[in-house]
Structures are given as structure tokens and as C-alpha cells.
Amino acid sequence: MSQRSLPVPDGLAGERVDAALSRLLGLSRTRAAELAAAGHVQVDGRPVGKSDRLLAGAWLEVEIPEPQAEAPPVVAEPVPGMRIVHDDDDLVVVDKPVGVAAHPSPGWTGPTVVGALAAAGYRISTSGAAERQGIVHRLDVGTSGLMVVAKSEHAYTTLKRAFKERTVDKVYHALVQGHPEPTTGTIDAPIGRHPSADYKFAVTAAGKPSVTHYEVLEMLPAASLVEVHLETGRTHQIRVHFSALRHPCVGDLTYGADPSLAAKVALQRQWLHAMRLGFEHPSTGRRLEVTSEYPEDLARALGVLRDTYA
């Protein structure tokens, strides 16, 4: 990802962000609008939308992602077990099952959230890249739980900003190996690409700032149930942070989990679930809180360990 930083010249005072970027950087206005909608444009350190107006002398920072392989088109395909938790004119919150991606990507041929919504007749925001329109945050394929998808353009811009400014309350439950000490704490460690495995991430000095807060809810034989509050939202953040502490999520073989424990509880993926989401509704301003129960495979695995105490 390349980055440009420059002051707003007098001649562009009062211009919309998308129009000004188009002139300054030689981008199409559509591309400039996409960068703003995705949270890649800041003025004086704060994210701005495509229609915000610029002031002369303000400091403009633009992140320009590197071109990626073209993603496959969205395929309308129903996803059994995907539940609608909340639905209104601006947004829809889904309870995503394991094995479902947020959106199409190169190399992924399975079901997606956007494909399931399309099959159900939902019209979502057209902001963002074509294959992930309406997507304001993501969950790993192997992670279940709550995801919010924008239906209106206003909701897309507002929710993207909320996630970038860390005003969204994101709460996960994870079953991790061993017993973390202390039982309540914060993991503040930068995350970047793994130096020797491109499909993985790792704690690395060159990574992006990443902060995870946790509290142990229950200690079990060989594992602990923890509640996790994410301050940042890096790819694989919870999995990487707990692996770095030598307490990987149970079943997460990619990040060093014990395969024998995963087999004991009959778990085919990491024990990680997005339990709660809380944010200000983009139109009403009222606080919206949604929750999700553990899916069957996670509940069963937890039950196996609890039964060893019985």
C-alpha cells in the first residue's frame, strides 16, 4: 500500500474530497470516492467521506492499496443456517455460520455472506469494490458470529468510519488452550504478514498497531473460555495474539493449537465466535446492540470439557 501526504492547496479550498483527489492524484473520481468510502482518506488525522469539503492548508493523507488479483463475481447462493438478526432500511446484521466467507475473493469457491443476501433478495450498498459492496468489516471463514452489512450508501460511509475510529464495540468469545495469566489483561502487539508463510499473520515489529483486551470467564481442563474486546480489527487478530501468548484458540491448527485436544472435542476449526456488536445506528443515532448464541459445534466442544469436571 502506498501513501501520499500533502497540504490542501488554496485552489482546492471548498472542493469535495473525491473531486479534489481526482485532480491532485490523477485518479478517476469513482476511484477517489471508493478510497474515501473505504476509510483510506484522512484530513488532519480524521477519516473523511467522499462528499466532505476541504479547507485550504489542511493536511491530506491518502492510502492507495496495491492492485490485487481480480475477485470472482458475486454468486447468489443461499446459505443454510445464516440467520438475520436485525434488518432495516440502512443495514442488515447476520449471524454467519462457519465455512462462509464475507465476500468473494481469489481462490475462494465456497458460499459468501453477500451471495446469501443476494439470493434472499437483499439490495445492499454499492459502495466499495464490486465483490464486497456493503461490507464494512469481515469475519474469517472459520469464525462464526455477527457481521453487519450496509444497505444504504449513507450507512456504508458512516459504519466504515465508525469501525476505523474504533467506536464499534466488538465482543468475541474464544476457547484458548491453557490458563492465561493474568486472567484479565491487554495484548498490545503489532500484527503483520508472517515472514515465511504468506497465508498467515504474526506479531512483528513492522506490523500495524493491534490491541486486544480479554477476561477469562471460565477455567476448564487444558483450556479457558475468554471474553475478548477488540480495540483494533486486524486480520486474524485474536488468533495471532493468543498464539503469541502460547494460548492459541482450541482447534486453530494454523496457529499452533494441539491437534489432540481438537480431536478430543471433535472440533474442525478454531473455537472463536463473534458474540456481540454494538454501535450507533447511522440514521437514528440510537445505540444498536445485537447478540449471538454459540453454534452447535462450539457448544458441543465446550460441553465436552465441562463434562470432565462432572
Contacts in CASP RR format, 6 or more apart in sequence:
PFRMAT RR
TARGET T0000
AUTHOR 0000-0000-0000
METHOD contacts of the structure
MODEL  1
MSQRSLPVPDGLAGERVDAALSRLLGLSRTRAAELAAAGHVQVDGRPVGK
SDRLLAGAWLEVEIPEPQAEAPPVVAEPVPGMRIVHDDDDLVVVDKPVGV
AAHPSPGWTGPTVVGALAAAGYRISTSGAAERQGIVHRLDVGTSGLMVVA
KSEHAYTTLKRAFKERTVDKVYHALVQGHPEPTTGTIDAPIGRHPSADYK
FAVTAAGKPSVTHYEVLEMLPAASLVEVHLETGRTHQIRVHFSALRHPCV
GDLTYGADPSLAAKVALQRQWLHAMRLGFEHPSTGRRLEVTSEYPEDLAR
ALGVLRDTYA
1 63 0 8 1.000
1 64 0 8 1.000
1 65 0 8 1.000
1 66 0 8 1.000
2 63 0 8 1.000
2 64 0 8 1.000
2 66 0 8 1.000
3 61 0 8 1.000
3 62 0 8 1.000
3 63 0 8 1.000
3 64 0 8 1.000
4 25 0 8 1.000
4 60 0 8 1.000
4 61 0 8 1.000
4 62 0 8 1.000
4 64 0 8 1.000
5 59 0 8 1.000
5 60 0 8 1.000
5 61 0 8 1.000
5 62 0 8 1.000
6 24 0 8 1.000
6 59 0 8 1.000
6 60 0 8 1.000
7 57 0 8 1.000
7 58 0 8 1.000
7 59 0 8 1.000
7 60 0 8 1.000
8 20 0 8 1.000
8 43 0 8 1.000
8 54 0 8 1.000
8 55 0 8 1.000
8 56 0 8 1.000
8 57 0 8 1.000
8 58 0 8 1.000
8 59 0 8 1.000
8 60 0 8 1.000
9 56 0 8 1.000
9 57 0 8 1.000
10 56 0 8 1.000
10 57 0 8 1.000
11 56 0 8 1.000
12 20 0 8 1.000
12 23 0 8 1.000
12 24 0 8 1.000
12 54 0 8 1.000
12 56 0 8 1.000
13 54 0 8 1.000
13 55 0 8 1.000
13 56 0 8 1.000
14 53 0 8 1.000
14 54 0 8 1.000
14 55 0 8 1.000
15 23 0 8 1.000
15 53 0 8 1.000
15 54 0 8 1.000
16 50 0 8 1.000
16 51 0 8 1.000
16 52 0 8 1.000
16 53 0 8 1.000
16 54 0 8 1.000
17 32 0 8 1.000
17 36 0 8 1.000
17 41 0 8 1.000
17 43 0 8 1.000
17 48 0 8 1.000
17 49 0 8 1.000
17 50 0 8 1.000
17 51 0 8 1.000
17 52 0 8 1.000
17 53 0 8 1.000
17 54 0 8 1.000
18 29 0 8 1.000
18 32 0 8 1.000
18 33 0 8 1.000
18 36 0 8 1.000
18 50 0 8 1.000
18 51 0 8 1.000
19 29 0 8 1.000
19 32 0 8 1.000
20 54 0 8 1.000
20 60 0 8 1.000
21 27 0 8 1.000
21 32 0 8 1.000
21 35 0 8 1.000
21 36 0 8 1.000
21 41 0 8 1.000
21 62 0 8 1.000
22 28 0 8 1.000
22 29 0 8 1.000
22 32 0 8 1.000
24 60 0 8 1.000
25 32 0 8 1.000
25 62 0 8 1.000
25 64 0 8 1.000
27 35 0 8 1.000
32 50 0 8 1.000
33 50 0 8 1.000
33 127 0 8 1.000
34 127 0 8 1.000
34 128 0 8 1.000
34 129 0 8 1.000
35 41 0 8 1.000
35 62 0 8 1.000
35 63 0 8 1.000
35 64 0 8 1.000
36 48 0 8 1.000
36 49 0 8 1.000
36 50 0 8 1.000
36 52 0 8 1.000
36 157 0 8 1.000
37 49 0 8 1.000
37 50 0 8 1.000
37 127 0 8 1.000
37 128 0 8 1.000
37 156 0 8 1.000
37 157 0 8 1.000
37 160 0 8 1.000
38 128 0 8 1.000
38 160 0 8 1.000
39 47 0 8 1.000
39 49 0 8 1.000
39 160 0 8 1.000
39 161 0 8 1.000
39 164 0 8 1.000
40 62 0 8 1.000
40 63 0 8 1.000
40 64 0 8 1.000
40 65 0 8 1.000
41 47 0 8 1.000
41 48 0 8 1.000
41 49 0 8 1.000
41 60 0 8 1.000
41 61 0 8 1.000
41 62 0 8 1.000
41 63 0 8 1.000
42 48 0 8 1.000
42 60 0 8 1.000
42 61 0 8 1.000
42 62 0 8 1.000
43 52 0 8 1.000
43 54 0 8 1.000
43 55 0 8 1.000
43 58 0 8 1.000
43 59 0 8 1.000
43 60 0 8 1.000
43 61 0 8 1.000
44 58 0 8 1.000
44 59 0 8 1.000
45 59 0 8 1.000
45 61 0 8 1.000
46 165 0 8 1.000
47 160 0 8 1.000
47 161 0 8 1.000
47 164 0 8 1.000
47 165 0 8 1.000
49 157 0 8 1.000
49 161 0 8 1.000
50 157 0 8 1.000
54 60 0 8 1.000
68 106 0 8 1.000
69 106 0 8 1.000
70 106 0 8 1.000
71 103 0 8 1.000
71 104 0 8 1.000
71 105 0 8 1.000
71 106 0 8 1.000
71 129 0 8 1.000
71 130 0 8 1.000
71 131 0 8 1.000
71 132 0 8 1.000
72 104 0 8 1.000
72 105 0 8 1.000
72 106 0 8 1.000
72 107 0 8 1.000
72 108 0 8 1.000
72 109 0 8 1.000
72 131 0 8 1.000
73 104 0 8 1.000
73 130 0 8 1.000
73 131 0 8 1.000
74 103 0 8 1.000
74 104 0 8 1.000
74 112 0 8 1.000
74 114 0 8 1.000
74 115 0 8 1.000
74 118 0 8 1.000
74 130 0 8 1.000
74 131 0 8 1.000
75 104 0 8 1.000
75 112 0 8 1.000
75 115 0 8 1.000
75 118 0 8 1.000
76 115 0 8 1.000
76 118 0 8 1.000
76 119 0 8 1.000
77 111 0 8 1.000
77 112 0 8 1.000
77 115 0 8 1.000
77 116 0 8 1.000
77 119 0 8 1.000
78 116 0 8 1.000
78 119 0 8 1.000
78 120 0 8 1.000
79 97 0 8 1.000
79 100 0 8 1.000
79 111 0 8 1.000
79 113 0 8 1.000
79 115 0 8 1.000
79 116 0 8 1.000
79 119 0 8 1.000
80 97 0 8 1.000
81 97 0 8 1.000
82 94 0 8 1.000
82 95 0 8 1.000
82 96 0 8 1.000
82 97 0 8 1.000
82 100 0 8 1.000
82 113 0 8 1.000
82 116 0 8 1.000
83 94 0 8 1.000
83 95 0 8 1.000
84 92 0 8 1.000
84 93 0 8 1.000
84 94 0 8 1.000
84 95 0 8 1.000
85 93 0 8 1.000
85 94 0 8 1.000
85 95 0 8 1.000
85 146 0 8 1.000
85 290 0 8 1.000
85 292 0 8 1.000
86 92 0 8 1.000
86 93 0 8 1.000
86 288 0 8 1.000
86 290 0 8 1.000
87 93 0 8 1.000
88 151 0 8 1.000
89 151 0 8 1.000
89 152 0 8 1.000
89 283 0 8 1.000
90 150 0 8 1.000
90 151 0 8 1.000
90 152 0 8 1.000
90 154 0 8 1.000
90 155 0 8 1.000
90 281 0 8 1.000
90 282 0 8 1.000
90 283 0 8 1.000
91 148 0 8 1.000
91 149 0 8 1.000
91 150 0 8 1.000
91 151 0 8 1.000
91 152 0 8 1.000
91 155 0 8 1.000
91 159 0 8 1.000
91 281 0 8 1.000
91 282 0 8 1.000
92 117 0 8 1.000
92 122 0 8 1.000
92 124 0 8 1.000
92 148 0 8 1.000
92 149 0 8 1.000
92 151 0 8 1.000
93 146 0 8 1.000
93 147 0 8 1.000
93 148 0 8 1.000
93 149 0 8 1.000
93 277 0 8 1.000
93 290 0 8 1.000
94 113 0 8 1.000
94 116 0 8 1.000
94 117 0 8 1.000
94 146 0 8 1.000
94 147 0 8 1.000
94 149 0 8 1.000
95 144 0 8 1.000
95 145 0 8 1.000
95 146 0 8 1.000
95 292 0 8 1.000
96 102 0 8 1.000
96 113 0 8 1.000
96 139 0 8 1.000
96 143 0 8 1.000
96 144 0 8 1.000
96 145 0 8 1.000
96 146 0 8 1.000
96 147 0 8 1.000
96 274 0 8 1.000
97 144 0 8 1.000
97 295 0 8 1.000
98 141 0 8 1.000
98 142 0 8 1.000
98 143 0 8 1.000
98 144 0 8 1.000
98 269 0 8 1.000
98 295 0 8 1.000
98 297 0 8 1.000
99 110 0 8 1.000
99 111 0 8 1.000
99 141 0 8 1.000
99 142 0 8 1.000
99 269 0 8 1.000
100 110 0 8 1.000
100 111 0 8 1.000
100 112 0 8 1.000
100 113 0 8 1.000
100 116 0 8 1.000
100 141 0 8 1.000
101 108 0 8 1.000
101 110 0 8 1.000
101 111 0 8 1.000
101 112 0 8 1.000
101 113 0 8 1.000
101 141 0 8 1.000
102 112 0 8 1.000
102 113 0 8 1.000
102 114 0 8 1.000
102 132 0 8 1.000
102 135 0 8 1.000
102 138 0 8 1.000
102 139 0 8 1.000
102 147 0 8 1.000
103 112 0 8 1.000
103 113 0 8 1.000
103 114 0 8 1.000
103 131 0 8 1.000
103 132 0 8 1.000
103 135 0 8 1.000
103 138 0 8 1.000
104 112 0 8 1.000
104 114 0 8 1.000
104 131 0 8 1.000
104 132 0 8 1.000
105 131 0 8 1.000
108 141 0 8 1.000
113 135 0 8 1.000
113 147 0 8 1.000
113 149 0 8 1.000
114 124 0 8 1.000
114 131 0 8 1.000
114 132 0 8 1.000
114 133 0 8 1.000
114 134 0 8 1.000
114 135 0 8 1.000
114 149 0 8 1.000
117 124 0 8 1.000
117 149 0 8 1.000
122 151 0 8 1.000
123 151 0 8 1.000
124 133 0 8 1.000
124 134 0 8 1.000
124 149 0 8 1.000
124 150 0 8 1.000
124 151 0 8 1.000
125 133 0 8 1.000
125 134 0 8 1.000
125 149 0 8 1.000
125 150 0 8 1.000
125 151 0 8 1.000
125 152 0 8 1.000
125 153 0 8 1.000
125 155 0 8 1.000
125 156 0 8 1.000
126 133 0 8 1.000
126 134 0 8 1.000
126 153 0 8 1.000
127 133 0 8 1.000
127 134 0 8 1.000
127 150 0 8 1.000
127 153 0 8 1.000
127 156 0 8 1.000
127 157 0 8 1.000
128 134 0 8 1.000
128 135 0 8 1.000
128 156 0 8 1.000
134 149 0 8 1.000
134 150 0 8 1.000
134 151 0 8 1.000
134 156 0 8 1.000
135 149 0 8 1.000
135 150 0 8 1.000
136 148 0 8 1.000
136 149 0 8 1.000
136 150 0 8 1.000
136 156 0 8 1.000
136 159 0 8 1.000
136 160 0 8 1.000
136 163 0 8 1.000
137 147 0 8 1.000
137 148 0 8 1.000
137 163 0 8 1.000
137 168 0 8 1.000
137 233 0 8 1.000
138 147 0 8 1.000
139 145 0 8 1.000
139 147 0 8 1.000
139 274 0 8 1.000
140 235 0 8 1.000
140 236 0 8 1.000
140 239 0 8 1.000
140 270 0 8 1.000
140 272 0 8 1.000
142 269 0 8 1.000
142 270 0 8 1.000
142 272 0 8 1.000
143 269 0 8 1.000
143 270 0 8 1.000
143 272 0 8 1.000
143 273 0 8 1.000
143 274 0 8 1.000
144 272 0 8 1.000
144 273 0 8 1.000
144 274 0 8 1.000
144 292 0 8 1.000
144 295 0 8 1.000
144 298 0 8 1.000
145 273 0 8 1.000
145 274 0 8 1.000
145 275 0 8 1.000
145 292 0 8 1.000
145 295 0 8 1.000
146 274 0 8 1.000
146 275 0 8 1.000
146 276 0 8 1.000
146 277 0 8 1.000
146 290 0 8 1.000
146 291 0 8 1.000
146 292 0 8 1.000
147 274 0 8 1.000
148 159 0 8 1.000
148 277 0 8 1.000
148 279 0 8 1.000
150 156 0 8 1.000
150 159 0 8 1.000
150 160 0 8 1.000
150 282 0 8 1.000
152 282 0 8 1.000
152 283 0 8 1.000
154 282 0 8 1.000
154 283 0 8 1.000
155 282 0 8 1.000
155 283 0 8 1.000
158 282 0 8 1.000
159 168 0 8 1.000
159 279 0 8 1.000
159 282 0 8 1.000
162 168 0 8 1.000
162 279 0 8 1.000
162 280 0 8 1.000
162 282 0 8 1.000
163 233 0 8 1.000
166 231 0 8 1.000
166 232 0 8 1.000
167 279 0 8 1.000
167 280 0 8 1.000
168 277 0 8 1.000
168 278 0 8 1.000
168 279 0 8 1.000
169 229 0 8 1.000
169 276 0 8 1.000
169 277 0 8 1.000
169 278 0 8 1.000
169 279 0 8 1.000
170 229 0 8 1.000
170 230 0 8 1.000
170 233 0 8 1.000
170 274 0 8 1.000
170 276 0 8 1.000
170 277 0 8 1.000
170 278 0 8 1.000
171 227 0 8 1.000
171 228 0 8 1.000
171 229 0 8 1.000
171 274 0 8 1.000
171 275 0 8 1.000
171 276 0 8 1.000
171 277 0 8 1.000
172 227 0 8 1.000
172 228 0 8 1.000
172 230 0 8 1.000
172 238 0 8 1.000
172 272 0 8 1.000
172 273 0 8 1.000
172 274 0 8 1.000
172 275 0 8 1.000
173 217 0 8 1.000
173 225 0 8 1.000
173 226 0 8 1.000
173 227 0 8 1.000
173 228 0 8 1.000
173 272 0 8 1.000
173 273 0 8 1.000
173 275 0 8 1.000
173 294 0 8 1.000
174 225 0 8 1.000
174 226 0 8 1.000
174 228 0 8 1.000
174 238 0 8 1.000
174 242 0 8 1.000
174 249 0 8 1.000
174 270 0 8 1.000
174 271 0 8 1.000
174 272 0 8 1.000
174 273 0 8 1.000
175 220 0 8 1.000
175 223 0 8 1.000
175 224 0 8 1.000
175 225 0 8 1.000
175 226 0 8 1.000
175 249 0 8 1.000
175 250 0 8 1.000
175 271 0 8 1.000
175 272 0 8 1.000
175 298 0 8 1.000
175 301 0 8 1.000
175 302 0 8 1.000
175 305 0 8 1.000
176 223 0 8 1.000
176 224 0 8 1.000
176 226 0 8 1.000
176 242 0 8 1.000
176 247 0 8 1.000
176 248 0 8 1.000
176 249 0 8 1.000
176 250 0 8 1.000
176 271 0 8 1.000
177 222 0 8 1.000
177 223 0 8 1.000
177 247 0 8 1.000
177 248 0 8 1.000
177 249 0 8 1.000
177 250 0 8 1.000
177 257 0 8 1.000
177 258 0 8 1.000
177 261 0 8 1.000
178 222 0 8 1.000
178 223 0 8 1.000
178 224 0 8 1.000
178 247 0 8 1.000
179 216 0 8 1.000
179 219 0 8 1.000
179 224 0 8 1.000
180 214 0 8 1.000
180 216 0 8 1.000
180 224 0 8 1.000
180 226 0 8 1.000
180 242 0 8 1.000
180 245 0 8 1.000
180 247 0 8 1.000
183 215 0 8 1.000
183 216 0 8 1.000
184 214 0 8 1.000
184 215 0 8 1.000
184 216 0 8 1.000
185 213 0 8 1.000
185 214 0 8 1.000
185 215 0 8 1.000
186 211 0 8 1.000
186 212 0 8 1.000
186 213 0 8 1.000
186 214 0 8 1.000
187 210 0 8 1.000
187 211 0 8 1.000
187 212 0 8 1.000
187 213 0 8 1.000
187 214 0 8 1.000
187 241 0 8 1.000
187 242 0 8 1.000
187 244 0 8 1.000
187 245 0 8 1.000
188 209 0 8 1.000
188 210 0 8 1.000
188 211 0 8 1.000
188 212 0 8 1.000
189 203 0 8 1.000
189 210 0 8 1.000
189 241 0 8 1.000
189 244 0 8 1.000
190 203 0 8 1.000
190 204 0 8 1.000
190 205 0 8 1.000
190 206 0 8 1.000
190 207 0 8 1.000
190 208 0 8 1.000
190 209 0 8 1.000
190 210 0 8 1.000
191 201 0 8 1.000
191 202 0 8 1.000
191 203 0 8 1.000
191 204 0 8 1.000
191 207 0 8 1.000
191 208 0 8 1.000
191 210 0 8 1.000
191 234 0 8 1.000
191 235 0 8 1.000
191 236 0 8 1.000
191 237 0 8 1.000
191 240 0 8 1.000
191 241 0 8 1.000
192 201 0 8 1.000
192 202 0 8 1.000
192 203 0 8 1.000
192 204 0 8 1.000
192 206 0 8 1.000
192 207 0 8 1.000
192 208 0 8 1.000
192 234 0 8 1.000
193 200 0 8 1.000
193 201 0 8 1.000
193 202 0 8 1.000
193 204 0 8 1.000
194 200 0 8 1.000
194 201 0 8 1.000
194 202 0 8 1.000
194 204 0 8 1.000
195 202 0 8 1.000
195 204 0 8 1.000
199 254 0 8 1.000
200 236 0 8 1.000
200 254 0 8 1.000
200 255 0 8 1.000
201 234 0 8 1.000
201 235 0 8 1.000
201 236 0 8 1.000
201 240 0 8 1.000
202 240 0 8 1.000
202 244 0 8 1.000
203 240 0 8 1.000
203 241 0 8 1.000
203 244 0 8 1.000
208 232 0 8 1.000
208 234 0 8 1.000
209 232 0 8 1.000
210 232 0 8 1.000
210 233 0 8 1.000
210 234 0 8 1.000
210 237 0 8 1.000
210 240 0 8 1.000
210 241 0 8 1.000
211 230 0 8 1.000
211 231 0 8 1.000
211 232 0 8 1.000
212 228 0 8 1.000
212 229 0 8 1.000
212 230 0 8 1.000
212 231 0 8 1.000
212 232 0 8 1.000
212 237 0 8 1.000
212 238 0 8 1.000
212 241 0 8 1.000
213 228 0 8 1.000
213 229 0 8 1.000
213 230 0 8 1.000
213 231 0 8 1.000
214 226 0 8 1.000
214 227 0 8 1.000
214 228 0 8 1.000
214 229 0 8 1.000
215 226 0 8 1.000
215 227 0 8 1.000
216 224 0 8 1.000
216 225 0 8 1.000
216 226 0 8 1.000
217 224 0 8 1.000
217 225 0 8 1.000
217 226 0 8 1.000
217 227 0 8 1.000
218 224 0 8 1.000
218 225 0 8 1.000
220 302 0 8 1.000
220 305 0 8 1.000
220 306 0 8 1.000
220 308 0 8 1.000
220 309 0 8 1.000
221 305 0 8 1.000
221 308 0 8 1.000
221 309 0 8 1.000
222 261 0 8 1.000
222 305 0 8 1.000
223 250 0 8 1.000
223 261 0 8 1.000
223 305 0 8 1.000
224 247 0 8 1.000
225 302 0 8 1.000
227 275 0 8 1.000
228 238 0 8 1.000
230 237 0 8 1.000
230 238 0 8 1.000
234 240 0 8 1.000
236 255 0 8 1.000
238 249 0 8 1.000
238 272 0 8 1.000
239 248 0 8 1.000
239 249 0 8 1.000
239 252 0 8 1.000
239 254 0 8 1.000
239 255 0 8 1.000
239 270 0 8 1.000
239 272 0 8 1.000
240 255 0 8 1.000
242 248 0 8 1.000
242 249 0 8 1.000
242 255 0 8 1.000
243 249 0 8 1.000
243 252 0 8 1.000
243 255 0 8 1.000
243 256 0 8 1.000
248 255 0 8 1.000
248 256 0 8 1.000
248 257 0 8 1.000
249 255 0 8 1.000
249 257 0 8 1.000
249 270 0 8 1.000
249 271 0 8 1.000
249 272 0 8 1.000
250 257 0 8 1.000
250 261 0 8 1.000
250 262 0 8 1.000
250 265 0 8 1.000
250 267 0 8 1.000
250 270 0 8 1.000
250 271 0 8 1.000
250 301 0 8 1.000
251 257 0 8 1.000
251 259 0 8 1.000
251 261 0 8 1.000
251 262 0 8 1.000
251 267 0 8 1.000
251 268 0 8 1.000
251 269 0 8 1.000
251 270 0 8 1.000
251 271 0 8 1.000
252 269 0 8 1.000
252 270 0 8 1.000
252 271 0 8 1.000
252 272 0 8 1.000
253 259 0 8 1.000
253 262 0 8 1.000
254 270 0 8 1.000
255 270 0 8 1.000
257 270 0 8 1.000
262 268 0 8 1.000
264 304 0 8 1.000
265 300 0 8 1.000
265 301 0 8 1.000
265 302 0 8 1.000
265 304 0 8 1.000
265 305 0 8 1.000
266 297 0 8 1.000
266 300 0 8 1.000
266 301 0 8 1.000
266 304 0 8 1.000
267 297 0 8 1.000
267 298 0 8 1.000
267 301 0 8 1.000
268 297 0 8 1.000
269 297 0 8 1.000
271 298 0 8 1.000
271 301 0 8 1.000
271 302 0 8 1.000
273 292 0 8 1.000
273 294 0 8 1.000
273 295 0 8 1.000
273 298 0 8 1.000
274 292 0 8 1.000
275 291 0 8 1.000
275 292 0 8 1.000
276 289 0 8 1.000
276 290 0 8 1.000
276 291 0 8 1.000
276 292 0 8 1.000
277 288 0 8 1.000
277 289 0 8 1.000
277 290 0 8 1.000
278 287 0 8 1.000
278 288 0 8 1.000
278 289 0 8 1.000
278 290 0 8 1.000
279 287 0 8 1.000
279 288 0 8 1.000
280 286 0 8 1.000
280 287 0 8 1.000
280 288 0 8 1.000
281 287 0 8 1.000
281 288 0 8 1.000
293 299 0 8 1.000
294 302 0 8 1.000
END
